[in-house]
Amino acid sequence: MKVLGAALAFSLLAVSGASAQVPPPLSGPYQCVQNCSGPGLAYVTQNNWDLNLVNETGLPSRAWVDYPGHLYAESYRMGAVFNGATIQFDNGAVWQRFVPPPPPPLLPPRVRSRG
């Protein structure tokens, strides 16, 4: 019985340790705010540790998380640090998660006179 309890405790520790290593979600649009190549949006698509990047000029790159908080972009031939909301590349480019502005408020209904 002690062996079963020890095995269960070990497996729970292994699962919690592995889940702590999962990178934060990075998928979505980003806006370059420093050292940009162009005016467009950049995009990140994430599948666990593997990433697909498209920079603001449309240049794609395969990338991966090589250790927690750091990724390497193969076609760009550079690394970057990230925290979930910002990606800062070795060349000084900084991408921030793009949040679209809210829509304008609705106009009040038009009042029609009967005169």
N, C-alpha and C positions, 0 to 999 in steps of 0.2 A: 504494500500500500504506500510505503514511503517513497518507493521508486516512481510510482505513478504520480504522486504529488510533486516530486522533484521534476519529473518530465513536464508536467503541466506548467509549473512555475517557469521553467526554462523556456518553454515555447511561448509563453506570454511575454517574457522579456525580449525574446527574439523578434516577435511581431511588433511590439511597441518600439523597439529600436529601429527596425526597418521602416516603419511608417513615419518616423521622425525625419528620415532622410529624403522623403518625397519632396521635389522642388515645388515652390509655390506656383499657382496657375499664372502663366504668362500670356496665354492666347488672347489675341485681340488687336485692335488698331493702336498705333503709337504715333505721336507727333514729335518730330525732331525739334529740339529747342536750342541746340548748341552744335556748332561745327557740322552743319547739315550739307548734304549733297544736292538737295533740291527742295521744292516747296510742298510735295505731296505727303501723304500719310505712309507710315511703315506698318507692316503687318507681321504678327508672330502667330504661328500655329504650333501647338505643343502636343506631343504624345509621350507622356511620362518624361523621360530624360532626353528624348529626341525633339528637335525643333526644326521648323522651316521658317526662315526669315525672308522678308522682301523689304528692301530699304525704300526710302522716299522717292527714289528715281526708278523703282521697279526692278532693281537688281536682286535676284534671289540667292539664297545661300542655305545649305544644309548646316545645321548646328546641333550641338548637344551640350548638356550640362556635364562638365568634366569633374566638378566637385561642388558642394553646396555653395550657392551664391555666385558661381562663376560659370560662364558658358564659353564655348569656342565656336566661331563661325568660319566654316571651311573656306568658302569662296572669298570672304572678306580677308582671310588670313590674319585674324586677330581675335583676341578674347574680349570679354566684357564682364563686368560685375552687375548683378541685378538684385532687386529686392521685391519684385512683384509689381511695383508701380513705375520703376525707372530702370532703364538699361543704359549703362555707361561703358562705351567702347574704349579700347586702348588708344585709338586715334583722337579721342576727345569728343566724339559725337555722343550726344545724350538724347535718348528717346524717353518720353514720358507717356504714360497711358493716356490715350485720347478719350475724353469724355465730351460728347457733343453738347452744344449749348441747348438749353430748354427751348421749346417752341414758343413763339410769341403768344401773349394772352389773347383769348378770344374777344372779339369786339362785342359790345353790348347790343342787344336786338334793336333794330331801328324802329322808332315810334312814328306811326303814320297818323297824320291828322285827317279828320273827316270833313274838312272845310273846303 
